[in-house]
């Protein structure tokens, strides 16, 4: 499997696991019954859990950009040092972004988000240049 597809798989896997700490906080604060239902006045969650939820939603939004780019690269047979590096850096930057957001590290959060966006632009340019 190519580096680009491996990177996509890793990002999908990581994104698919991000909900777990959020749900753990929901269950610990509200209990299983309320976690599985729709309570009228739910107890507020911890601030970090709300940041986990934001990080997960952000990851899903960005996956909707990254995944098609990688798939178009593969369908077009485009793979070079720039696309491989961009995909590997994207994976690392998304992991860093998640933890920076969860632990409220503002500058690192913003820089990792921007780096991931640059990686997406690199992939788009590689597709358009092919």
N, C-alpha and C positions, 0 to 999 in steps of 0.2 A: 504494500500500500504506500502511496506517495506521502511525503512529509505534509503536504497540504491537507490531504484527507485524514491523516493521523491527527493533525492539529484540530481539524473540525470535529473529529470524534471526541477528542479530549475536552474541547470547549462544551460540546453537547453534554457529555457526561458530567462535567463540573457544574454546569447550569442546572442539570436535572437533580443534583443533590443539594442545591442551595436552599431549598425549602425546609430541609430537615431541622436546622436549629430554630427556625421560626415556629414551626409546629411544636417543637419541644417546649418553647416558651409559652405558646398558647395553652398547651395541656397543663403545664406547671402553674400558670396563673389562673386559668379558668376551669380546669378540670376536664376530664374526657367528655363528659356529657355536653358541656357548653362548646367544647372544641368541635364536636361532631354536629352540633345543632346551630340554631340561629338565635342566640340570646337577645332579649330586648335591650338590656343594658349591660353589655359586656365590660368586664374589668379591663382597664388599660394595660397594654403590654409594656414590657421594658423597652427603653429607648433603643437599645442595641437590636432588639427583635424587629422593631420598625425599620431600622437601617438594613437589616438582613432582607426584609421584604422589598425595600427600595432597590437594593443591590440585585436581587433576583429579577425584578421587573426590568431593570436596566440591562441586565445580561440577556434577557429574552429579546428585548428590543434590538440590541446590537447583534444578536445571533441571526435576526431576520435580515441583516445586511451581510454579515460575514458568510453565512452558509451559501446563499446563492452565488456569491462571488467565487467561493472555492469550487462549487459545482460547475460553474461556467468555465473556470480555469481547466478543470478536469475534462469537461466535454470538448473544449477547444484544444486540448493537448498542450496547454500553456503551462510550463513549469521551468523555472530557472532559479538562480541563486536568490534573486530579489523576492520572488514569490514564496520560496521556501523560508527565507529569513523573516519575511513579513508575517507569515503564518505562525512561526515559532514565537516571535515577539508578541503577536496578538494573544496567544495562549497565556504567556507569562503576564502580560499587562492586564488581562481580564482577571486573573487570579489575584494579582496585586490590588486591582481596583476593588474587588470584593472585600478583601480583608481591610483595606484602607477605609472603605466606607463603613464597614461594620465597627471598626475600632475608632472611627471618627478622626482620621488622619487627613486633614483637608488638602494639603499641597500634593501629597502622594496620590490621593484619590483623583485629583484633577489631572495631574501629569500622566497617570496610567490610563485614564480615560482618553486623553488626547493622543497618546501614543498608539492606542488601539485604533483610533479613528485614522491616524496616519497610515497604519498598516492596511486598513480597508481601502484607502485611496491608492496605495501602491498596487494592490491587487486589481483595482479597477483600471488603473493606467496600463498594467500589463495586459489586461484583456483587450483594451482599446488599441493598444500598440501591436497586437498580434495580427 
